[in-house]
Amino acid sequence: GESVGLHLPTLSVQEGDNSIINCAYSNSASDYFIWYKQESGKGPQFIIDIRSNMDKRQGQRVTVLLNKTVKHLSLQIAATQPGDSAVYFCAENRGSNYKLTFGKGTLLTVNP
Amino acid sequence: NAGVTQTPKFRILKIGQSMTLQCAQDMNHNYMYWYRQDPGMGLKLIYYSVGAGITDKGEVPNGYNVSRSTTEDFPLRLELAAPSQTSVYFCASSSGQAFNYGYTFGSGTRLTVV
């Protein structure tokens, strides 16, 4: 089965609200995690990444939190905008050769 | 920079036909990957390469073949297409120093086998 999964397949928020997208992983040996955004008909677009020796990382309007104790990853989007509407994937790297394992994705819908 | 370029964007194949999905990157990345994405699902790794002349199987390699004769190109070959290979195919590349950059993906090839 999937070792990288998501708690919610869909998330609907109001414009301006903060969004939180969650991801669980099962492999404690994973050392690198990435969040991708995929708009309809396009390839995945890199948002932010984090290494396993970090707990938190911030980007522009986005924050990734890593809780290794419970093997949980989250993506927080501040002041969500209509352009943030997309499917969001978390992915983990488990070892050498940088092979990523992806979760199923969460569809984020931003209502104006 | 063009990044990762995939061709064609769309293709319809009949069962039993063969085709090659093209992937080229201009970033001098050593690592290249092929993923497939089925509707409503995440991406599954088909094959990957860590450099010219070196390829290896991913999670779902059956029915596919790859080659890596140059750093830039990583074509994916489908032999004897089957309906189960209907999917969107993504090629990606990485320098191996992925932190802060992730992997760069192409825009995908949507393949339908009928």
Boltz contact constraints between the chains, C-beta under 6 A:
constraints:
  - contact:
      token1: [A, 34]
      token2: [B, 102]
      max_distance: 6.0
  - contact:
      token1: [A, 42]
      token2: [B, 107]
      max_distance: 6.0
  - contact:
      token1: [A, 43]
      token2: [B, 90]
      max_distance: 6.0
  - contact:
      token1: [A, 43]
      token2: [B, 105]
      max_distance: 6.0
  - contact:
      token1: [A, 43]
      token2: [B, 106]
      max_distance: 6.0
  - contact:
      token1: [A, 43]
      token2: [B, 107]
      max_distance: 6.0
  - contact:
      token1: [A, 43]
      token2: [B, 108]
      max_distance: 6.0
  - contact:
      token1: [A, 44]
      token2: [B, 105]
      max_distance: 6.0
  - contact:
      token1: [A, 46]
      token2: [B, 102]
      max_distance: 6.0
  - contact:
      token1: [A, 49]
      token2: [B, 102]
      max_distance: 6.0
  - contact:
      token1: [A, 89]
      token2: [B, 42]
      max_distance: 6.0
  - contact:
      token1: [A, 97]
      token2: [B, 50]
      max_distance: 6.0
  - contact:
      token1: [A, 98]
      token2: [B, 31]
      max_distance: 6.0
  - contact:
      token1: [A, 98]
      token2: [B, 94]
      max_distance: 6.0
  - contact:
      token1: [A, 99]
      token2: [B, 45]
      max_distance: 6.0
  - contact:
      token1: [A, 102]
      token2: [B, 42]
      max_distance: 6.0
  - contact:
      token1: [A, 102]
      token2: [B, 43]
      max_distance: 6.0
  - contact:
      token1: [A, 103]
      token2: [B, 42]
      max_distance: 6.0
  - contact:
      token1: [A, 104]
      token2: [B, 41]
      max_distance: 6.0
  - contact:
      token1: [A, 104]
      token2: [B, 42]
      max_distance: 6.0
  - contact:
      token1: [A, 105]
      token2: [B, 42]
      max_distance: 6.0
